[in-house]
Amino acid sequence: MKTIPVGGLLNRYGLGNAYLIGDAVGSVIPTNGAGINPAMITAHLLGEALIRDGDYSASMNRVFRPLMDRMLLFRRIGDPLLMSRDAMERAIKLSKRVIRDSIYEATLSSMRSNTLIKFLISQPLIRLLSLTHM
């Protein structure tokens, strides 16, 4: 059971004049459980929307959701490996340095988009390389 809300942002950020920020809106970083900085970001976005008569939901979707969705994807990739010793050992045996680095970066909440690309293409490349060296 996870006690920290690491499942990503809620679909709604408030109702009427009541708004959610921080943990209440699900802004905890999925890969490491950090919540103070995301809470300050969501509070800032809400404050800006209220001061400028803007749209808090639009700001959250434009500024914060893409980042949170990417980190949630990294969490979904990393969890099966971290929760299963056998899966982790197989991944390490199959991998060369590129895939190992990608898993490590994803686990530590790297925000570089090329990390996921490396992760997705490295396994077929490793298989191809191992066939050519037999």
C-alpha positions as a Markdown table, in Angstrom:
| # | Residue | x | y | z |
|---|---|---|---|---|
| 1 | Met | 0.0 | 0.0 | 0.0 |
| 2 | Lys | 1.3 | 3.4 | -1.0 |
| 3 | Thr | 0.8 | 6.1 | 1.6 |
| 4 | Ile | 2.1 | 9.0 | -0.6 |
| 5 | Pro | -0.2 | 10.0 | -3.5 |
| 6 | Val | 2.1 | 9.2 | -6.4 |
| 7 | Gly | -0.5 | 8.3 | -9.0 |
| 8 | Gly | -0.4 | 11.6 | -10.9 |
| 9 | Leu | -2.6 | 14.7 | -11.0 |
| 10 | Leu | -6.4 | 14.5 | -10.5 |
| 11 | Asn | -8.5 | 15.2 | -13.6 |
| 12 | Arg | -10.2 | 18.2 | -11.8 |
| 13 | Tyr | -8.3 | 20.9 | -9.9 |
| 14 | Gly | -11.2 | 22.4 | -8.0 |
| 15 | Leu | -14.9 | 23.1 | -8.1 |
| 16 | Gly | -16.5 | 26.5 | -8.0 |
| 17 | Asn | -14.4 | 28.7 | -5.8 |
| 18 | Ala | -12.6 | 25.8 | -4.1 |
| 19 | Tyr | -9.3 | 24.8 | -5.6 |
| 20 | Leu | -6.8 | 22.0 | -4.9 |
| 21 | Ile | -3.0 | 22.4 | -4.7 |
| 22 | Gly | -0.1 | 20.3 | -3.6 |
| 23 | Asp | -0.8 | 16.7 | -2.4 |
| 24 | Ala | -4.5 | 17.3 | -2.6 |
| 25 | Val | -4.3 | 17.7 | -6.4 |
| 26 | Gly | -1.9 | 14.8 | -6.8 |
| 27 | Ser | 1.2 | 16.9 | -7.5 |
| 28 | Val | 3.6 | 14.6 | -5.7 |
| 29 | Ile | 6.4 | 13.5 | -8.0 |
| 30 | Pro | 5.6 | 9.9 | -8.9 |
| 31 | Thr | 9.2 | 8.7 | -9.1 |
| 32 | Asn | 10.5 | 9.9 | -5.7 |
| 33 | Gly | 7.5 | 11.1 | -3.6 |
| 34 | Ala | 8.7 | 14.7 | -3.4 |
| 35 | Gly | 5.9 | 17.1 | -2.8 |
| 36 | Ile | 7.1 | 20.5 | -1.5 |
| 37 | Asn | 8.3 | 21.9 | -4.8 |
| 38 | Pro | 5.3 | 20.7 | -6.8 |
| 39 | Ala | 3.0 | 22.1 | -4.0 |
| 40 | Met | 4.7 | 25.5 | -4.4 |
| 41 | Ile | 4.3 | 25.3 | -8.2 |
| 42 | Thr | 0.6 | 24.5 | -8.0 |
| 43 | Ala | 0.1 | 27.3 | -5.4 |
| 44 | His | 1.9 | 29.7 | -7.7 |
| 45 | Leu | -0.2 | 28.7 | -10.7 |
| 46 | Leu | -3.4 | 29.2 | -8.7 |
| 47 | Gly | -2.2 | 32.5 | -7.3 |
| 48 | Glu | -1.4 | 33.7 | -10.8 |
| 49 | Ala | -4.8 | 32.6 | -12.1 |
| 50 | Leu | -6.6 | 34.4 | -9.3 |
| 51 | Ile | -4.6 | 37.6 | -9.6 |
| 52 | Arg | -4.9 | 37.8 | -13.3 |
| 53 | Asp | -8.4 | 36.4 | -13.6 |
| 54 | Gly | -6.9 | 33.5 | -15.5 |
| 55 | Asp | -7.8 | 29.8 | -15.8 |
| 56 | Tyr | -6.1 | 27.6 | -13.1 |
| 57 | Ser | -7.1 | 24.4 | -14.9 |
| 58 | Ala | -5.7 | 25.6 | -18.2 |
| 59 | Ser | -2.4 | 26.7 | -16.6 |
| 60 | Met | -2.1 | 23.3 | -14.8 |
| 61 | Asn | -2.7 | 21.4 | -18.1 |
| 62 | Arg | -0.3 | 23.6 | -20.0 |
| 63 | Val | 2.5 | 23.9 | -17.5 |
| 64 | Phe | 2.4 | 21.1 | -15.0 |
| 65 | Arg | 0.5 | 18.1 | -16.5 |
| 66 | Pro | 3.0 | 17.3 | -19.2 |
| 67 | Leu | 5.8 | 17.1 | -16.6 |
| 68 | Met | 3.7 | 15.0 | -14.2 |
| 69 | Asp | 2.5 | 12.7 | -17.0 |
| 70 | Arg | 6.1 | 12.0 | -18.1 |
| 71 | Met | 7.3 | 11.2 | -14.5 |
| 72 | Leu | 4.2 | 8.9 | -14.1 |
| 73 | Leu | 5.3 | 7.1 | -17.2 |
| 74 | Phe | 8.8 | 6.7 | -15.8 |
| 75 | Arg | 7.2 | 5.3 | -12.6 |
| 76 | Arg | 5.2 | 2.8 | -14.6 |
| 77 | Ile | 8.3 | 1.7 | -16.4 |
| 78 | Gly | 10.5 | 1.5 | -13.3 |
| 79 | Asp | 8.1 | -0.1 | -10.8 |
| 80 | Pro | 8.0 | -3.6 | -12.3 |
| 81 | Leu | 11.7 | -3.7 | -12.4 |
| 82 | Leu | 12.1 | -2.4 | -8.9 |
| 83 | Met | 9.5 | -4.7 | -7.4 |
| 84 | Ser | 10.8 | -7.9 | -9.0 |
| 85 | Arg | 14.4 | -9.0 | -8.4 |
| 86 | Asp | 14.2 | -11.5 | -11.3 |
| 87 | Ala | 12.9 | -8.8 | -13.7 |
| 88 | Met | 15.7 | -6.5 | -12.6 |
| 89 | Glu | 18.4 | -9.2 | -13.0 |
| 90 | Arg | 17.1 | -10.1 | -16.5 |
| 91 | Ala | 17.0 | -6.4 | -17.5 |
| 92 | Ile | 20.6 | -5.9 | -16.4 |
| 93 | Lys | 21.8 | -9.1 | -18.1 |
| 94 | Leu | 20.1 | -8.0 | -21.4 |
| 95 | Ser | 21.3 | -4.5 | -21.1 |
| 96 | Lys | 24.4 | -2.7 | -22.1 |
| 97 | Arg | 25.3 | 0.6 | -20.6 |
| 98 | Val | 22.6 | 2.6 | -22.5 |
| 99 | Ile | 19.6 | 0.7 | -21.1 |
| 100 | Arg | 21.1 | 0.5 | -17.6 |
| 101 | Asp | 21.6 | 4.3 | -17.6 |
| 102 | Ser | 18.0 | 4.8 | -19.0 |
| 103 | Ile | 16.5 | 2.7 | -16.2 |
| 104 | Tyr | 18.6 | 4.6 | -13.6 |
| 105 | Glu | 17.6 | 8.0 | -15.0 |
| 106 | Ala | 13.9 | 7.0 | -15.2 |
| 107 | Thr | 14.0 | 5.8 | -11.6 |
| 108 | Leu | 15.5 | 9.0 | -10.4 |
| 109 | Ser | 12.9 | 11.1 | -12.3 |
| 110 | Ser | 15.0 | 12.3 | -15.2 |
| 111 | Met | 13.0 | 14.8 | -17.2 |
| 112 | Arg | 14.9 | 14.3 | -20.5 |
| 113 | Ser | 12.7 | 13.0 | -23.3 |
| 114 | Asn | 15.6 | 11.1 | -24.9 |
| 115 | Thr | 15.7 | 8.8 | -21.8 |
| 116 | Leu | 12.5 | 7.1 | -22.8 |
| 117 | Ile | 13.5 | 6.8 | -26.4 |
| 118 | Lys | 16.8 | 5.2 | -25.4 |
| 119 | Phe | 14.9 | 2.8 | -23.1 |
| 120 | Leu | 12.5 | 1.8 | -25.9 |
| 121 | Ile | 15.0 | 1.3 | -28.7 |
| 122 | Ser | 17.9 | -0.2 | -26.8 |
| 123 | Gln | 16.6 | -3.7 | -26.3 |
| 124 | Pro | 16.1 | -4.4 | -30.1 |
| 125 | Leu | 19.5 | -2.8 | -30.7 |
| 126 | Ile | 21.2 | -5.0 | -28.1 |
| 127 | Arg | 19.6 | -8.1 | -29.7 |
| 128 | Leu | 20.8 | -7.1 | -33.1 |
| 129 | Leu | 24.3 | -6.4 | -31.9 |
| 130 | Ser | 24.4 | -9.7 | -30.0 |
| 131 | Leu | 23.3 | -11.6 | -33.2 |
| 132 | Thr | 26.1 | -10.0 | -35.3 |
| 133 | His | 28.8 | -10.9 | -32.8 |
| 134 | Met | 27.9 | -14.6 | -32.5 |
